[in-house]
Amino acid sequence: MELDPEEVSMYRTLAGAVVPRPIAWVSTRSPDGVDNLAPYSFFNVVAVDPPVVMFAPVDDADSPEGLKDTPRNVRETEEFVVNVVTESVAEAMNETAATLPAGESEFDRAGVSRADSRTVAPPQVAESPVAFECSLYEMVDVGGSSMVLGEVEWVRVDDSVVTDGKLDVKKLDAVGRLSGSLYAPTDDRFSMERPP
């Protein structure tokens, strides 16, 4: 199969081949004080010094300004929290992908608890074992998406996923996004030593 991006949509091919993708479960607070929570699987680490993460929501064609609630809240408040999705909260994460009326919070719809953040106003998902509190580093329009870069200002890591004072990936049962309605656990692991 050969594909010409000018003739066919690349979404299914990109989303199906770049797998598994980590999921940023992003919490924001609107200027009016409404807590928003939404998952984004176009998410990754960008830099370590300074620590920067990114997520890239597809624009909303139904919105007058083209932005979904999450990127609009980030643009207006310049802060957000990325919560790590694990198997125990995967169903709740999926519930937060629903389109809700303005003024209604996905925290409440999904039945997840808010936890106060230390450096930003948006709450963390209390049930998530890792939360990155971020300030807006930059927002970049990329075609029909908005790439949101956030500088990590504070990190909360639950003791249940720590060994000897460090986050232990063997204890973090993160979930990755595949394509469509498919997800993958990360507990079936193998190891390879990096060559010198």
Secondary structure, 3 states (H helix, E strand, C coil): CCCCCCCCCCHHHHHHHCCCEECEEEEEECCCCCEEEEEECCEEEEEECCEEEEECCECCCCCCCCCCHHHHHHHHHCEEEEEECEHHHHHHHHHCCCCCCCCCCHHHHHCCCEECCCCCCCCEECCCCEEEEEEEEEEEEECCEEEEEEEEEEEEECHHHEECCEECCCCCCEEEECCCCCEEECCCCCCCCCCC
